């Protein structure tokens, strides 16, 4: 929920290295949850983040895409679309469940985006995500939050 501490988790990146959300303390973090690597909407969203990443990083933030795909699927998706941010594997769906974005009856996430501040508090939860415009909205949200 907004203004609550982000739920801590550890997982593997698309490169097979360890990721721990607590290591992001002191930095803005975007977690965007998507259904499945290399499907049309998810590809559109990932490529929009790829193309907008400098605007987001200029705000002192970084982006992490999360799906229930395994490391290998995330790595293939990352390579195929030349993504320039980290993908996180959640093959058992634990992170998706923890963040409340799990689809009923399916081991997939809804398309939700979370913006987490440097104190690791959730500042934005976007549940009505348009894959084509999500990245620009994220950049705009962070700019507004930082100007307050």
Residue pairs with C-beta under 8 A, 6 or more apart in sequence:
1 122
1 125
2 122
2 123
2 124
2 125
3 121
3 122
3 123
4 121
4 122
5 120
5 121
5 122
6 21
6 29
6 31
6 114
6 116
6 120
6 121
6 122
7 21
7 98
7 99
8 20
8 21
8 22
8 120
9 20
9 21
9 94
9 95
9 98
10 18
10 19
10 20
10 21
11 18
11 19
11 88
11 89
11 90
11 95
12 18
12 19
12 71
12 88
12 89
13 19
13 71
13 74
13 86
13 87
13 88
13 89
14 71
14 74
14 75
14 77
14 78
14 86
14 87
14 88
14 89
15 75
15 86
16 71
16 75
19 64
19 86
19 88
21 29
21 116
21 120
22 120
24 62
24 116
24 120
25 118
25 119
25 120
26 118
27 60
27 61
27 62
27 118
28 59
28 60
28 61
28 62
28 115
28 116
28 117
28 118
28 142
28 146
29 61
29 62
29 64
29 115
29 116
29 120
30 56
30 61
30 62
30 63
30 64
30 113
30 114
30 115
30 116
30 138
30 142
31 64
31 66
31 88
31 99
31 113
31 114
31 116
32 45
32 49
32 63
32 64
32 65
32 66
32 111
32 112
32 113
32 114
32 129
32 134
32 138
33 65
33 66
33 67
33 96
33 99
33 101
33 109
33 110
33 111
33 112
33 113
33 114
34 41
34 42
34 45
34 46
34 65
34 66
34 67
34 109
34 111
34 131
35 41
35 42
35 67
35 103
35 108
35 109
35 110
35 111
36 42
36 67
36 68
36 69
36 108
37 67
37 69
37 73
37 74
37 76
37 77
37 87
38 73
38 76
38 77
38 80
41 111
41 131
42 67
42 111
42 131
43 77
43 81
44 131
44 132
45 111
45 129
45 131
45 132
45 134
45 135
46 65
46 77
46 81
46 83
47 81
47 83
48 131
48 132
48 133
48 134
48 135
48 136
49 56
49 63
49 65
49 83
49 85
49 134
49 135
49 138
50 81
50 82
50 83
50 84
50 85
51 135
52 135
52 136
52 138
52 139
53 63
53 84
53 85
53 135
55 135
55 136
55 139
56 62
56 63
56 135
56 138
56 139
56 142
59 139
59 142
59 143
59 146
60 142
60 146
61 115
61 138
61 142
62 85
62 86
63 85
63 86
63 135
63 138
64 85
64 86
64 87
64 88
65 74
65 83
65 85
65 86
65 87
65 88
66 87
66 88
66 90
66 95
66 96
66 109
67 74
67 87
67 89
67 90
67 96
67 108
67 109
68 90
68 91
68 92
68 93
68 96
68 107
68 108
68 109
69 77
69 89
69 90
69 91
70 89
70 91
71 89
71 91
73 89
74 87
74 88
74 89
75 87
77 83
77 87
78 87
88 95
90 96
90 109
93 102
93 107
93 109
96 102
96 108
96 109
99 112
99 114
100 112
101 109
101 110
101 112
102 108
102 109
102 110
103 109
103 110
110 127
111 129
111 131
112 125
112 126
112 127
112 129
113 124
113 125
113 126
113 129
113 134
113 137
113 138
114 122
114 124
114 125
114 126
115 122
115 123
115 124
115 126
115 138
115 141
115 142
115 145
116 122
116 123
117 123
117 145
123 141
123 145
124 141
124 145
126 134
126 137
126 138
126 141
